[in-house]
């Protein structure tokens, strides 16, 4: 990964990427926020976006990567969940 056109990171960890991009450097632990959202998955990011669009001061706390599981998985939320290809869920004509 080439970070900001300055550093080349080979197989970086999430923490190394965050450090290179400057994430978390500006968090003031004394500053009071209007909203603190725990979890940066799709719902958390949507909530943060909505709150910020209303003028609120928002902090999102995420343990791994932005997007949560959606940003780091194959996209299957429930691998064993039935899909429309199962006859029991297909519309009947």
N, C-alpha and C positions, 0 to 999 in steps of 0.2 A: 504494500500500500504506500502510495506517495501522499504524505500528509502536508497540506498547505504549500506544496511545491518546494518544501525545504528538507523534509526528512523522509527517508525510506525505511519503512517498518516491514520486516519479514516475519510473517505469521504472528502478528501482534495479538495480544490479549485485549479484551474489551477495555481494561484499565489503561493499557498503553495507548490505545486509540483515544480514549477520553482525555488522557493527559496531553496528548499531542494536539487535540482539537481545542483544548482549553476548557473542557467541561468541568464543572464543579469548582473552578478557581474563584469564581465571583460569588459564591454562596456566603452570605452574611448570616451567621448563626444567631445573631441578636435581632436582626430585622424581623418584624412581625409581618406575616403574609395574610392576605384576605382568605386565600384558599391553599391548602396543601393537599395534593393528590398523591396517594400511595399506589404506585403501579402505573407504568408507562405503556400499557397495552393499548389496543385500539380504543377501548372505552375511556381509559384514563387520558389519552391524548385528545380525544374528542371533548371530554369534559374540560380539560385545560384550555383548549382552543375556544370553547364557548365562553368560559369564565373570563379569559383574557379579552375576548371581543366585547364583553360587557364592562371592560375597564378595571377588572379586579387584578390584584397582584397575585400571581400564581406561581407555586413551586411544585414541580413534579418529581417524585422520588421513585427511581427504578433501580432494582438490584443488578440487572444484567444489561440488556440492550434496549434502546428505544424501539417501541413497537411491541415489546413483551414477546410472548411466544410467537405471535404473528410475524415478527421480524426475524426470528431465528429458527423457525421450524419449516417443515415441508408444506404447511398450510392445512394439515388435517387436524382439526380440533378434537374430534372424537373418532379415532380410527375404526372403532367397531360399530359406529352408528349406521343405521340403515340408510340407504340412498334411494332416490326415485327409481333406480333400476330394479329394485325389489318389487315383485308383483303386488304385494300387500299395500304398497304406497302409491302405486301408479294410478292415475285417474281412470275411472271406468267409463267406457263409451257405450 
